[in-house]
């Protein structure tokens, strides 16, 4: 069993993080939380795209005032992100959020943290201890220092009999992030929230998140994840899904494998693959479809694929599990593929 | 020392793969190789973008005929990709390529492989043994079977006193790819060429490559890599660079860290980060620049960054190594940043 499977299952509203549950995809709104209509609108879009849990920033009292409405209307549980002011944490808890995210080191005195723990316990609210090497202060080995702080926080939480804990340990340096999470998983049974902080913009953010989060998931760590991309949070969800799919943890819908085009290819693989992707986007079944450029090698190379097509000069091949089904004219390849899939899985378009 | 650092350094024309050398970025042309002008044009673009080694498909005699011209004109060493016909391998070697990529299992009889090894040895040409689980035939555990075949090939190569070997082991399944490469590195000292085969299209290909190749690089494996993306091979190079950067193996130019926007952010981080990225793209110095959205936390959180800016409502902050340099008007942030960088590193724009 992976380390992930041995973590404590933590109830977060209707969602469970940890234990044998699927890895939960999270996102965070970038609207002003006190603009409750815009925030709810974005939450609904994120949930529709696949977010199982959504975090909102609660920087002040007016953000808190939006929470009861958001909690009532949101399709998924809400996490309140709180810094510096323990009263915002207390008020978010009574407003009905399912989880709060705090850094116990910047939320106030031990007495204040104790009040938060008591209230969270009473209301069944989970707490993510969010540690970021960026916020531990000016020390030499920030990764090691963050781990020392984490130990102190967990001791304190447990001394208050509080165990509904999720932990995140982040750094803009991926190697540090990996080390901290490994060290945490060896020591504590609380589930891990994975992320790479300050990941960059656009493709840089996608790649650094895929490398960092992917490496941890492959080590069997992490029960929930968020990919941070500056800009529209909706773009984060497909990236989460692809990272989970690449690490064997997501199985919904079509996995497309396409051979890289090379000098041997006689068709436009990219166009063909895009067409297949588009026309199979409605399928929820876990299927692997291969789009290959080489009639000689294609069916054999892609024998793990459930279905596949090979483009040839005028005539292509339709195959399933490595076996050729039939030859078809090149321009009818995708149509034949869709019919074959529909016939096999019993889905009509 | 990483396993990578303990591999044999393999000479490939003017490039060395393995040992203590930097990880070499590769790509592959998707032009018809017999169209030598188009192929050369693409090779030059790929080399300019950062490819250190370029593979071309050699599917037939007319492709071989382009090779002397390409070898003479190419800015980087050439790898000939050959399947099925050992004579194409022999002819590519005498045409002057620096390396050939073959699967010894599909190139002909042992006698033919022996001829290839003798000629490659005579001409100082390296050989990549390329094994893809897709091409090992219809067996049950294709990963394990591929490793058995690899052992036989290496024994045969070594029996002919041929050691100028690079190895690639690929599968469209990332977990299998990782296992095979780890097992290979434990057993053999030859450098590894990393890749994920049939990685998909667009963002799927980028993410599955980042996860698979990234995980191996983080394990200290891999001396050269190629990211396979269906479509224009030029898009592969920046992805290779970002994967290497994320794993701490690439240090040229600006690493941009941007905090993810959230409800606390008061500026458009994405636009600001894009502007910084664009305006620092000419720098070759290894610099980390942070673009943060929060004047309270920004400078501290990004203290590892060499330079940074924090956007505020009307006024932003300029900082360096976590220390505030000065407040500047929001709309002059990037200008001030560029001047500060130029003054510090002594580069004028």
Interface residues (C-beta under 8 A of the other chain):
Chain A: X28 X29 X30 X31 X32 X33 X56 X57 X58 X59 X63 X81 X83 X132 X134 X135 X137 X138 X172 X173 X174 X175 X178 X197 X198 X199 X200 X201 X202 X203 X204 X205 X206 X207 X208 X210 X211 X212 X214 X215 X218 X228 X229 X230 X231 X238 X239 X242 X243 X245 X246 X247 X248 X255 X256 X257 X258 X259 X260 X261 X262 X263 X264 X265 X269 X270 X273 X274 X277 X290 X291 X292 X297 X300 X301 X302 X303 X304 X322
Chain B: X28 X29 X30 X31 X32 X33 X56 X57 X58 X59 X63 X81 X83 X132 X134 X135 X137 X138 X172 X173 X174 X175 X178 X197 X198 X199 X200 X201 X202 X203 X204 X205 X206 X207 X208 X210 X211 X212 X214 X215 X218 X228 X229 X230 X231 X238 X239 X242 X243 X245 X246 X247 X248 X255 X256 X257 X258 X259 X260 X261 X262 X263 X264 X265 X269 X270 X273 X274 X277 X290 X291 X292 X297 X300 X301 X302 X303 X304 X322
